[in-house]
Amino acid sequence: MLKHCPVCEHPSTSKILRIPEAPVHCNRLYGSRKAALAAPIGEIDLVYCENCGHIFNRAFDEALVAYDPEYENSLFHSARFREYARDIAGELIERHNLHNKDILEIGCGGGDFLKLICDLGENRGRGFDPAYDAEQGIAAKNLHFVRGYFDETYLPMPIDFIVCRHVLEHLAAPAELLALVRAISAPLFFEVPNALYTLRDLGIWDVIYEHPSYFTPASLQHIFKRGEFSVTRLNEVYGKQFLALEAHPERKTSVILAKYKREKLIQESELRALIATFKQRRAEKVALWGQKIHHFAESAQKVVLWGAGSKGATFLNSFAKNLPIEFIVDINPRKQGLFIPRTGQEIIPPDALKKYQPDGIILLNSLYESEIRSQVEAIGVRAKIYIA
């Protein structure tokens, strides 16, 4: 268990929500329905740090979690996401003059973003990830990948810029990673899921065991300031679902985040109000979708889910195992033919819907609505689309 806040080490916390059984991995899929149904589970016990405003799962056990090439969470098969990634890479190149530079990405996945920022800026890249798969990954002369964790054995390393996207929330001790990258003495870009989206917009399908930490803007800024970084930018991005932070080490005075302060994304009192009502609002949303699923079954409607990522697995695991949902659709070919942990739905490609002809399709992220509607129409399916 995490007895103290992983951001500020404060022991005083307030309870938010407990989920006694959740799949340990939402992004590790299984080759058979039998294996999927037996996937390991863990407890989620969300609490709020009274000192810095951080939210974390105090029941998290890092010994249960493993990252290797069987882990697959790439979003780059989506045109909508590729457009976003390209915009972010272009902005970083322009702001930090990243041309003919050495870029380090910690948690590079398959290497898509590192390749993008290196191609656009004619840079050289080094990527580290324990889940990197050389057979599936990207190969290029200007890129070097290591299947493993980045640690002090790789220091010193000549690096001009550091990228770390959707890694910090997976770590039981995120401050240790910041201490490591601070030793490199290079500017950096970090991106994490936005806990405010979960609380404010009821993005409840993002509460997963793989994430011991749920960063608010305040707690994200706090951990970087505590690690002796100057935060230069902090924004809600990608439909306010992510937090994007840029920082520099060793500066004595933090840059005032004028835009962040002016917009006043949220005050502490508002955050506490959201937390106070979150458990009830989450329960109401789960109940509402439980009723809808029951209605689909009672009226003999065939319904599928679209998106076999964290949101899809969490949605399905929020209900009984014998759901009247047989399939979940995903455009990532590495996921197709595999099965969702604990509930056992088979993952199928979009083209399979031609034969199945569902009456309804449930989407879990409205950012992809336009893209998915186009794909559904292109394959000749006239199903009603529901957004959860």
C-alpha positions in Angstrom: 0.0 0.0 0.0 1.0 3.6 -0.6 0.9 5.0 3.0 2.0 8.5 2.0 1.2 10.8 -1.0 3.6 9.9 -3.8 3.8 13.6 -4.7 4.5 15.3 -1.4 4.8 12.4 1.1 2.1 13.8 3.3 0.2 11.1 5.3 -3.2 12.9 5.6 -5.7 11.8 3.0 -9.5 11.8 2.4 -11.4 8.8 0.9 -12.9 9.1 -2.5 -13.8 5.8 -4.0 -13.1 2.1 -3.5 -13.3 -0.5 -6.3 -12.6 -3.9 -4.7 -11.9 -5.8 -7.9 -10.4 -4.3 -11.1 -8.3 -5.9 -13.8 -4.6 -5.3 -13.0 -3.9 -4.6 -16.7 -6.4 -3.1 -19.0 -3.9 -3.0 -21.9 -2.7 -6.6 -21.6 -5.0 -8.7 -23.7 -5.4 -12.5 -23.8 -5.3 -15.1 -26.5 -8.4 -17.0 -25.3 -11.6 -16.2 -23.5 -10.7 -18.7 -20.8 -7.4 -16.9 -20.1 -9.0 -13.5 -20.2 -11.6 -14.5 -17.6 -8.8 -15.6 -15.2 -6.9 -12.3 -15.6 -5.4 -11.0 -12.3 -7.3 -8.4 -10.3 -6.3 -5.7 -7.8 -8.0 -3.2 -5.5 -8.5 0.5 -6.2 -8.8 2.7 -3.1 -8.7 6.3 -4.3 -7.8 9.0 -1.8 -7.1 12.7 -1.9 -4.0 14.3 -0.4 -5.0 17.1 1.9 -1.7 18.8 1.4 -1.0 19.0 -2.4 -4.3 18.0 -3.9 -3.0 14.8 -5.5 -5.2 11.7 -6.0 -3.8 8.2 -5.7 -4.7 4.6 -5.2 -3.3 3.8 -1.8 -4.0 0.0 -2.4 -1.6 -0.1 -5.4 0.9 -2.9 -5.4 3.5 -2.4 -8.0 4.5 -6.1 -7.7 1.3 -7.0 -9.6 2.0 -4.8 -12.6 4.4 -5.9 -15.4 5.2 -4.2 -18.7 6.5 -6.2 -21.6 5.8 -6.6 -25.3 2.5 -8.2 -24.5 1.4 -4.8 -23.2 -0.2 -2.7 -26.0 -1.7 0.8 -25.6 -0.8 2.7 -28.7 -3.3 5.3 -30.0 -1.5 6.0 -33.2 -3.8 3.9 -35.3 -6.3 6.8 -34.9 -6.1 9.6 -37.5 -7.5 11.9 -34.8 -4.8 11.1 -32.4 -2.0 11.2 -35.0 -3.1 14.8 -35.9 -2.9 15.7 -32.2 0.5 14.1 -31.8 1.8 15.9 -34.9 0.6 19.3 -33.6 2.3 18.7 -30.2 5.6 17.6 -31.9 5.5 20.7 -34.1 4.9 23.0 -31.2 7.7 21.5 -29.2 10.1 21.8 -32.1 9.3 25.4 -32.6 9.3 26.5 -29.0 12.5 24.7 -28.1 14.3 25.0 -31.4 14.6 21.2 -31.7 16.6 20.9 -35.0 19.5 18.4 -35.3 19.2 17.7 -31.5 19.4 14.6 -29.4 15.9 13.6 -28.0 15.3 11.2 -25.2 11.8 9.6 -24.8 11.1 7.7 -21.6 8.2 5.3 -22.1 8.3 5.5 -25.9 5.9 2.6 -26.6 6.4 1.6 -30.2 8.4 4.7 -31.0 5.7 6.6 -33.0 6.0 9.9 -31.2 9.8 9.8 -31.1 10.0 9.1 -34.8 7.6 12.0 -35.4 9.5 14.6 -33.5 12.8 13.4 -34.9 11.6 13.4 -38.5 10.0 16.8 -38.3 13.0 18.4 -36.7 15.7 16.2 -38.3 16.7 15.1 -34.8 18.2 12.0 -33.3 16.2 9.9 -30.8 16.7 7.4 -28.0 13.7 5.6 -26.7 13.3 3.4 -23.6 10.3 1.2 -22.8 10.0 -2.3 -21.2 7.1 -3.0 -23.5 9.0 -2.0 -26.7 8.7 -4.8 -29.3 11.5 -4.8 -31.8 9.5 -6.9 -34.3 6.6 -4.4 -34.2 8.5 -1.2 -33.5 10.0 1.4 -35.8 13.5 1.0 -37.3 15.4 4.1 -38.5 19.0 5.2 -38.6 18.4 8.2 -36.5 16.5 6.2 -33.8 17.8 3.9 -31.1 15.5 1.9 -28.9 16.1 0.0 -25.6 13.6 -2.6 -24.4 13.9 -1.8 -20.7 13.6 1.0 -18.1 15.7 4.1 -18.2 17.8 4.3 -15.1 21.1 5.8 -13.8 23.2 3.3 -15.6 22.6 5.3 -18.8 24.0 8.5 -17.3 25.7 10.7 -18.3 24.0 10.9 -21.7 24.2 13.8 -24.1 20.5 14.9 -24.4 19.0 18.2 -25.5 15.4 17.5 -24.8 13.4 14.9 -22.8 9.9 13.6 -23.6 7.9 11.5 -21.3 4.2 10.9 -22.2 1.8 8.8 -20.0 4.4 7.3 -17.8 4.4 9.3 -14.6 0.9 8.1 -13.6 2.1 4.5 -13.8 4.8 4.9 -11.2 4.5 4.2 -7.5 7.3 6.6 -6.8 7.1 9.3 -9.6 9.5 11.6 -7.8 12.3 9.1 -8.4 11.9 9.5 -12.2 12.1 13.3 -11.9 15.3 13.1 -9.9 16.8 10.9 -12.6 15.8 13.2 -15.5 16.9 16.3 -13.5 20.5 14.9 -13.5 20.4 15.2 -17.4 19.9 19.0 -17.1 17.7 19.3 -20.2 14.3 20.9 -20.8 11.5 18.5 -20.9 7.9 17.7 -21.9 5.6 15.5 -19.8 2.1 14.5 -20.5 -0.3 12.7 -18.1 -4.1 12.0 -17.9 -6.0 14.9 -16.4 -7.7 14.0 -13.1 -10.0 17.0 -13.5 -11.4 15.4 -16.6 -12.2 12.3 -14.6 -13.9 14.3 -11.8 -15.4 17.2 -13.6 -16.5 15.6 -16.9 -17.1 12.1 -15.3 -14.5 10.4 -17.3 -15.0 7.5 -15.0 -13.7 4.8 -17.4 -10.2 6.2 -16.9 -9.9 4.9 -13.3 -7.7 1.9 -13.8 -5.4 -0.2 -11.6 -2.4 0.6 -13.8 -2.5 4.2 -12.6 -1.5 4.6 -9.0 -1.6 8.4 -9.5 -4.2 10.8 -10.9 -2.6 14.2 -11.4 -4.5 17.5 -11.0 -2.8 20.6 -12.4 -1.9 21.6 -8.8 -0.3 18.2 -7.9 1.5 18.0 -11.2 3.0 21.4 -10.8 3.8 20.6 -7.1 5.8 17.5 -7.9 7.9 19.3 -10.4 8.5 22.3 -8.2 9.4 19.9 -5.4 11.9 18.3 -7.7 13.5 21.7 -8.4 12.2 22.3 -11.9 10.8 25.6 -13.2 7.5 24.9 -14.8 7.1 27.1 -18.0 3.8 25.7 -19.4 0.9 23.7 -18.0 -2.2 23.2 -20.1 -5.2 21.0 -20.4 -5.0 19.4 -23.9 -6.7 16.8 -26.1 -10.3 17.8 -25.2 -9.0 18.6 -21.6 -8.3 14.9 -21.1 -4.5 15.3 -20.7 -2.2 17.7 -18.9 0.8 18.9 -20.8 3.7 20.3 -18.9 7.0 21.8 -20.0 9.8 22.6 -17.5 13.5 23.3 -17.1 15.8 22.2 -14.3 18.1 24.3 -12.1 16.3 27.7 -12.5 15.9 29.3 -9.1 12.6 31.1 -9.8 9.7 29.4 -11.5 8.1 31.2 -14.4 4.7 32.5 -13.6 2.1 30.6 -15.5 0.1 33.6 -16.6 -2.3 31.7 -18.8 -2.8 29.0 -16.2 -3.5 31.6 -13.5 -5.7 33.7 -15.6 -7.9 30.9 -16.6 -8.1 29.5 -13.1 -8.7 26.0 -14.2 -10.0 25.1 -10.8 -9.8 26.3 -7.2 -9.1 24.0 -4.3 -12.6 24.5 -3.0 -14.1 23.4 -6.3 -11.8 20.4 -6.4 -13.0 19.4 -3.0 -16.6 19.8 -4.1 -16.0 17.6 -7.1 -14.4 14.9 -5.0 -17.2 15.0 -2.4 -19.8 14.2 -5.1 -17.7 12.0 -7.4 -18.6 8.7 -5.8 -22.3 9.3 -6.1 -22.1 10.8 -9.6 -20.0 7.8 -10.7 -22.5 5.3 -9.2 -25.3 7.1 -11.0 -23.5 7.0 -14.4 -22.7 3.3 -14.0 -26.3 2.6 -13.0 -27.6 4.5 -16.0 -25.5 2.5 -18.4 -26.4 -0.7 -16.6 -30.0 0.1 -17.4 -29.3 0.8 -21.0 -27.4 -2.4 -21.4 -30.3 -4.3 -19.8 -32.7 -2.5 -22.2 -30.6 -3.6 -25.2 -30.8 -7.2 -24.0 -34.5 -7.1 -23.2 -35.2 -5.7 -26.7 -32.9 -8.2 -28.4 -30.6 -5.5 -29.8 -27.1 -6.4 -30.8 -24.7 -3.9 -29.4 -20.9 -3.7 -29.6 -18.3 -1.5 -27.9 -15.7 0.5 -29.9 -12.2 0.8 -28.4 -10.4 -2.0 -26.6 -8.2 0.3 -24.5 -8.4 1.2 -20.9 -11.8 2.9 -21.2 -13.3 -0.2 -22.9 -11.9 -2.7 -20.4 -13.0 -0.5 -17.5 -16.5 0.0 -18.9 -17.1 -3.7 -19.4 -15.6 -4.5 -15.9 -18.0 -2.1 -14.3 -20.9 -4.5 -14.9 -21.6 -8.2 -14.5 -19.4 -10.7 -16.4 -22.4 -12.0 -18.4 -23.0 -8.8 -20.3 -25.1 -9.1 -23.5 -22.1 -7.5 -25.4 -20.3 -10.1 -27.4 -17.7 -8.1 -29.2 -15.5 -5.0 -28.9 -14.2 -3.3 -32.0 -10.6 -1.9 -32.4 -8.7 -0.6 -35.3 -5.3 -1.7 -33.8 -4.4 -5.0 -35.6 -2.3 -6.1 -32.6 -5.5 -6.3 -30.5 -7.8 -8.0 -33.0 -8.5 -11.7 -32.2 -7.6 -11.2 -28.5 -9.9 -11.0 -25.5 -10.7 -8.4 -22.8 -9.5 -9.1 -19.2 -12.1 -10.5 -16.8 -15.1 -10.1 -19.1 -13.9 -12.0 -22.1 -15.3 -10.1 -25.1 -13.5 -10.8 -28.3 -11.8 -7.9 -30.1 -12.8 -7.7 -33.8 -11.7 -5.4 -36.7 -14.2 -2.8 -38.0 -14.8 -4.8 -41.2 -16.3 -7.7 -39.1 -19.3 -5.5 -38.4 -20.4 -6.0 -42.0 -21.4 -9.5 -41.2 -22.5 -8.9 -37.6 -24.6 -5.8 -38.4 -25.0 -4.4 -34.8 -28.0 -2.3 -33.9 -25.9 -0.1 -31.6 -22.3 0.9 -31.1 -21.1 2.4 -27.8 -18.2 4.9 -27.9 -16.3 5.8 -24.8 -14.5 8.9 -26.0 -16.4 11.7 -27.9 -13.1 12.9 -29.5 -13.3 10.0 -31.9 -16.9 10.3 -32.8 -16.5 11.8 -36.2 -13.7 9.4 -37.2 -15.7 6.4 -36.1 -18.9 7.5 -37.7 -17.0 7.8 -41.0 -15.6 4.3 -40.6 -18.9 2.8 -39.7 -20.7 4.4 -42.7 -17.8 3.3 -45.0 -18.4 -0.4 -44.2 -22.1 -0.2 -44.7 -23.3 -0.4 -41.0 -26.3 1.7 -40.0 -26.1 1.2 -36.2 -27.1 3.8 -33.7 -24.1 5.3 -32.0 -24.2 5.9 -28.2 -21.6 8.0 -26.4 -20.8 6.9 -22.8 
